Amino acid sequence: MSRLTYSQDELLADHDYAEDHVVLGERLHGGMLADGSYQPPRALVREPAFDAWEAALRDRGGEPFGATAQLLDGLRMPTPEQQLVLLRNDLGQSFWNSLTITGKIEAKGRLLAEMAFPDLQPVIVDDISEMAIGHLNKGLLLAHGLDEGGLPDEGIGGHDAMWFAARDLVFGPGAFPDVEPPENIGRADAGSRYVPEVAPEIEGTVSFLANLLIIEFRAEIGFADTQQILRTADVFTDLRDNAELAAEIVERIRIDEAIHVRSLNLYLGEMRSLSFRTLDGGTVSGAELIDRFWSGLVNWATVEQPKLAADETRQMLHGRIAVHDEADRVLAEFEAAA
């Protein structure tokens, strides 16, 4: 039987890379194996540990949470085709902003390396010491955060630096004014309790993990769109090799992020399989708690939030197109590509 308990050092262990991961002179995390393939960071033990925990969950009759990025396969603004219209008409700021904002959002993910989650064991009837959720504060969330924000004190960039490298390969540094991520569009019922049977900090943990999974799904779709744009032959025509390398860097990020999606589905799947102690001294199934919270979150993320975000983005892009010398033509092409 596979081992089910691990130390933090084990969960942070790297492969023995044949070559460092360096782009534009900057050291990035992960590395290259002897065959030239990219290997994610902190995966030597972490990925086999997920194998073991997933197998153990199935042996107990459970399954990792079944959600996929297809949940969010709906309204997006701009579409890749609209972004290409802008690039072909020398309106590259939208794509530059997108790459910059994505990098800055990734940098915020380093918070996971600096925060401690509540200990779940006191509120769960079952022993979680041999489960992934029993290792959240024993290296798993630390590893996730380091993937996003890197090890700047050691000169090793994470996903934030990888996005900036991809951007600079096709635009060069400082092509447009710096930009910050927009404020989150909050849910109308933000602050409401969905699972009041348990302590607020426990619901907060469920909320954090579920929202993080939605963020990863939204990112995955955005990553695929970005690669499609970078690999389109009639944009960045003078920098095609750079654009192809930028698309490959995004692919490396996607390889890393697949570990994150897998881990979050595992955490939620484990929690669904367990019994939680309630504030009134009783118990409630994890499936009831997780599914109740998830249904409200999905409605917001797939129906309400995309429309609000698209409306804001459309207004901003129409304003940017309006200053083009052939604004009417570009706007018509932009709308036709929706």
N, C-alpha and C positions, 0 to 999 in steps of 0.2 A: 504493500500500500504506500502511496506517495506521501511524503512528509507534508504536514499541514500547518506547522508553526515555523516562523522565520524571524530572524533578527533584522533590525533596521539596516545594519551594514549589508546584509545579504540582499535586501530589497533595493538597495541603491547601487549594487555592484554592476560594473560595466563589462562588456566583452573585451577581449584583447584585440584592439584594433590594429590593422596593418598600416593604417594611415589616418592622420587626423582629418577632420572635416573642416576645410578652410575654403572660404569664398571671399573674394575681393580683399584678401589679406587678413580677414578676421576669422579667428578660431570659433567654430560653432560646435554645439554638442553632438554627441554620437560620433561615428567614425566609419571608415571604410574597411571592409574585410578583405582578405587576400584576393578574392575574386572580383574586387572592385565594387561590390554591392554596398549600399548604405545599411548601417546597423544602428537602430535607435539606442539612446542612452538608457542606462539603468534597467536593462532588460535581461541580463544574464540569468538572474534568479526570478525576477518579477514575473516574466511571462510563464515559465514553468510552474510558478506558484499559482497563477491564475488557472492553469490547466488542472492542477490538483484540487483547487477549491471548487471549480466548476464540476469536476467529476464527483467530488464528495456531495455537492448540492444535489446532483442528479441521483446519486445513490440514496439520498434521503427522500426522494420523490419530488424534488423541486426542480426549477429551471431558472437560468438567468432571465432577467426581465426581457420581454420580447420586443420592445420598441426599436424602431430603426429610423434613419433619416428620412425615409419616405413619408413620414408624418408631415413634414414641412415642405413637401413637393407641391407648393401652391404659388400664390402671388408673390412676385419679387420685382423690385424696381431699383436700378435698371436691370433688364435682362442682359445676358451676354451679347445678344445681337444689338441692343441699344447702346451698350458700352462700346461696341465696335464702330457704330455710327459716329459716336463722339470722337473716338481715336482717329478715324479716317478723315475727320474734318478739323483736325488739330485742336481738339477740345479734350486734352488728356488729363485735365485736373481731376475729373471725377474718378478715373481709375487710379491715379496717383493717391488721391485721398483715401480710396478704398484700401489700398495696400498699407498706407500709413496707419489708418485707424485700426485695421486688423492687427498690425504689429503692436500698437499701443494697448489694445484690449488683451492681447496675449500677455503682455508685460504685467497687466493687472492680475493675471492668473497666478503670479508668483506668490500672491497672498496665501495660497494653500500651503506653501512651504513655511509659513510664519504663524499659522493659527492652529490651535488645538481644538478638536471637536469634543463634545461631551462623551464620557465613557458610556457606551450603550449597554454594557453588561448589567448594571443594576436595574434596568427597565425591561430587560428581555429574560423570559423564563428559561430559555435554553442556554447552554454553554456556547459562547461564541469564540472561545480562545483559539479554535482550529478553523476559523472562518476568515474570509477577507475582511469583514466588518470588524473583526477583532484586531485587525492590524492597521486600521485607519490612522491611528496616532503612533504607529510603530514603523513608519516608513512609506506607506502607500500614498498618503496625501502629500507628504514631503516630496516624494519622487514626482508626482503630478505637477506640483508647483514649480519645481526646478526645471521640468520639461518646458513649461511655459515661459518662465522668466530667466532661465539660465543661472550661471554662477558668475556674475559680473566681477566679484572680488578676485576670481581666478582667471578672468579674461576669457570666459567661455560663454558664448551667446546661446540663448534658447530660441524658442519660436519667435519671440519678438525680433531678435536680431536677424533671424532667417527671413522674415517678411521684409525687413528693411533692406536686406541684401538683394532680395528678388526685385524690389522696387528700384533700387539704385542701378541694377544691371540694365534696366530698360529705359530709365529716365535720367540717370545720373543723380547725384546728391543735390538737394536744394532746388529741384526743378520748379516747385511751386511753394507757396507759403506753407508753413507747418500748420497742422490741423489736429484738433483734439476729438476724441470720440464724442458723439452726441449724448445728451442725457438720456437715460433709459426712459422709455414710455411705460409708465407704471400701470398695473392693473387697477381697475376701478375699485376692486374689493381688496386692495393691498392692506395687509394687516389683519384680515379676517382669519379666524381659526377654522381650519378644516377638520382637524383631528383633536378636538378639545379633550378627549379622553386621556391624553398623555401630556406630560409637562411641556411648556412652550419650547424649551431648548431641544427637546426630542423632535417635536414637529419642525423646529428650525433646521435640524439636521436632515430630516426627510426632504424638506423644501429645498435646502441647499443642493443636495445630491440630484434631486429631480430637475431642478432648474439648470444645473450644470450639464446634465445630459441633453436638455433641449438646446443649450448653447452649443454644445459639441455637434449636434445634428445640424443646426443652422450654419455652423462653420463649415461642416463637411460639404454642404451644397455650395456654399460660397467658394470653397477651395476648387471644386470641380469647374465652376464657372470661370474662375481666374485662370486655370490651366487652359481651358478652351480659348480664352482670349489671347493668352501668351503664345499659343501654338497656331494662331491664325496667320497665314503667310503674308497677308497684305498689310499688316501693321508691324511697327518696329522693323521696317524693311532693312534699315542700315545696321540693325543690331540683332539679326536673326539668331546668331549663335548665343548671344546673351539672353535673348527671350527664351530659347530652348532650355538654357541652364536655369533660368528663373522658374520655368515650369517644373523642372526636375527638383528644385529646392522645395516647391510647394508639394510635390509628390512625397518628399522625405518628411515634410510636416504631416501629411496625411497618414503616412506609415506610423508615425509617433502617435497621432491622435486616435488611430484605431485601437491602440492599447488603452487610451482613456475611455473610449466608448465601451469597450469590453469590460473594463473595471467597473464603470458605473452601472452597467446592466447587471453585473454580478452582485454588487452591493445591494441594489434594489431587489434582485431576485432572492438573495439570502434573507433580507428583511421580510419579504412576502412570505417566506416559508416558516417564520417563527411566530411566537406568541409574545405580545407586549403586556407588561403590567400597566394597569390604568391607575389614575389618581384616586379612584374610589376603592382600590384594593382588589379589583377584579382583573380580568385579562381580556384582550381583544386580539384577533388575528392580524398579523402583519399585512396579509393580503387585503383585508378590508381597509386598513389605514392607507397603505400605499396606493391602492386603486382609487380610493375616494379623492385623495390629493391629486393624483395624476390626471384624472378626468377633467378637473377644473383647470389645471395648468395647460393641458393640451388644447382645450377650447380657446383659451387666451392666445396661445402661441400659434395656432393654425388658422384662426378665424378673425379674432379682434385685432391683435397686434400687427399682423402683416398689412392690413388695410391702412391703419393709422400711419405706419412707417412709410408705406408706398405713397400716400398722399403728400407727406412732408417732402419726400425725396423728389417727387414729380415737380412740385412747385419750385424747388431749388434748381433742378436741372433745366426747367423751362427758362428760368431767369438767366442761367449761364448761356443757354443757346441764343437768347435774345440779343446778345451783343455780337454775335457772329455776323460777318458781312453778308452771308446768305442765310439769314436766320429762318426765313420761311421754308426754304428747301430742306435745311437740316432738321427743323422741327417736324416736317412731314415725314422724312425718313426715320426719325427717331420714333414717332408715334406708330409708324407702320411696322416697326421692329418690336413692338410691345408683345 
